Amino acid sequence: MTNTLTSKLEEGTVSSQLPDGSRERAAAPIRSLAVPRDPKVPYRAGSWGVIILVLAVLHWMAFQATDFRPDALVTGARGMFNFLSEAIPPDLSPKVVGAGVAGALTTLWIGLLGTTVSIPSALLLAVLGSRTTSPTPLCIR
């Protein structure tokens, strides 16, 4: 029954009863056109390759600059366990908690100042980069 109803709907032959007793024929389905191929697709694939290559080079440089060695993680496991054993139970003395709160507040103040300084510069760059407010050759489009 469902397949028959579906095929009748696709053909547009299903009719429905209106409240006044007359019958209404369902409209035929709208056929969609195929989406044209995007001409920029090869460039996108190439740009992904460049992005992956740049990230790989940056990671290699980071490994070299930090002298990161996976074997040091395995051999340094004892130091990590010592750190965790000293952290549990935590030291909640006023001296330690005060230093932690002071560090957290310093982080919040730096974030607040960074946001405050960045908003005016972002607005200025947005106005200068807008096509409607600066239609000059200096505007990058």
Residue pairs with C-beta under 8 A, 6 or more apart in sequence:
5 14
8 14
9 26
9 29
10 29
11 28
12 25
12 26
12 27
12 28
12 29
13 25
13 26
14 25
14 26
15 23
15 24
15 25
15 26
16 23
16 24
16 26
17 23
18 24
62 68
127 133
127 134
128 134
128 139
129 139
129 140
131 139
131 141
